[in-house]
Amino acid sequence: MKKLVPDPPHTAAHRGRNPEHDLANQQIRQKLSLQPADASLIQSLKQTISTPVSRDSLFSVRGGINAEEALLHVSLLLKSAEEVSDEITERGSGIERGLIWSLVHSVEMARAVVDALLDGSRHRPSLK
């Protein structure tokens, strides 16, 4: 017997919202809401702790680095990722090019946020 109504399309599990990201965003918003209005976020951050770059990695983040220096390094890493992504985009084709282009813009936006945090902490007027 032939079906008159087709089965609904299967939706991929990864297309929905990621509960882990939602929880992380909620935790960040809660921590930011607890900061006093006149406190510098960068000044309130603690120093880095020694953390492996990835599981079973030979490399790790060095402990004892202040937040501003760590963010400067993140900005440099993101700038490098932008430049590499730009080069790869020129060689991509079809969907690859679109995916890499999206990656370039995500990295650019992330670097803009880091740089804005750094610039905001440097040019913050004193509240004396």
N, C-alpha and C positions, 0 to 999 in steps of 0.2 A: 504494500500500500504506500502510495506517495503522500508525503506530508504536505499539507497546504500552507502551514505556517512554519517558517524555518526557525531553528533554535536561535535564541539570542546570541550575539557574538560574545565570545569569552573576553573578559577584560583582564589585562595583565595585572598581576598583584602590585607591580612596581609603579603603576600609573596613579595610585591613590596617594593620599598624604602620608608622610612618614611620621609615625607617632614619636619616634626618637627625636626627630628634628623639632617637632612641636614642643616636646618636653624640654629640650635644650633651650629653645627660644623663650619659653615660659620662665625657666630658671634664670636666664639672663635678665629678662624684664624685672623679675622680682628683686634680684641683686641690685640692679640699677635704681629701682624705686627706693631702696633703703639708703642710698647715698645722700648725704646732705647736699643741698643745692649749691653751696659755695665750695664744696670739696672738688679738687681736681681728681678725675678718675685715674689718670696715670700716676699721680702721687699716692693714691690709695692702694694701688696694686702692689702686691708683694713681689719679691725677686723670684726668678725662675728656680725650679728644682731640677735636679738631674733626671732626665726622662729619655728613654730610648726613642730613636726616630721611628722605628717600627719594630714589630716583634722579631726577634732573632737578628737585630741589626748590630753592625759593628759600631755604629755612630749613635751619639746621644746629644741632647741639649745639655749644655753645661749649666750647672746650678750657680746661683748667686748673681745672675745678670739682672739689672734693673729693667723695669717695664719699658722705659723709653728706648733704651739700647736694643731690647728685644724687638720692639716694634719697628725700629729703624732697619734691623736685619730682615724682618718680614717684608718690609717695603722693598728692599733690594731683591729679595727672592721673587716677589711678585713681579717686579720690573723685568727680571730675567725670564720669567715664565711668559710674560707678554711678548717679549722679543722672540723667543723660541716659537711661540704659537703663531706669531705673525709670519715667520718664515715657513712654517709647516702649512699654513693656510694657502699660500701661493702654490704649493705642490699638490694640494688635495683636489679632489673632484667630486661632484655630486653631493651626496649626503655627508661625506667626510668633511667637505669644505664648510658646510653649514654647521656641523657639530664643532669644528675647530673654531669657527668664527664666534659661536656662542661661548666657547671656553675663553677666547680672548676677551670678550666683553665682561664675563664674570670675573676674570682676573683683574681687569682694569678697574672694575667697580670695587673689588676688595682692596686694591691698592689705594684707591681714592679715599676709602673709609679710614684706612690706617694712616695715610698722610694727613687727612683732616684731623684725626685725633692728635697726631704729633704737632701739627701747626696750631691747633687750638690750645694745646698745653703750653706752647712756647709764647704765644701772643696773648695769653690770658691777662687782662688788666688786673692789677692788684686791687683788693677790696678793702683797703685801709681807710 
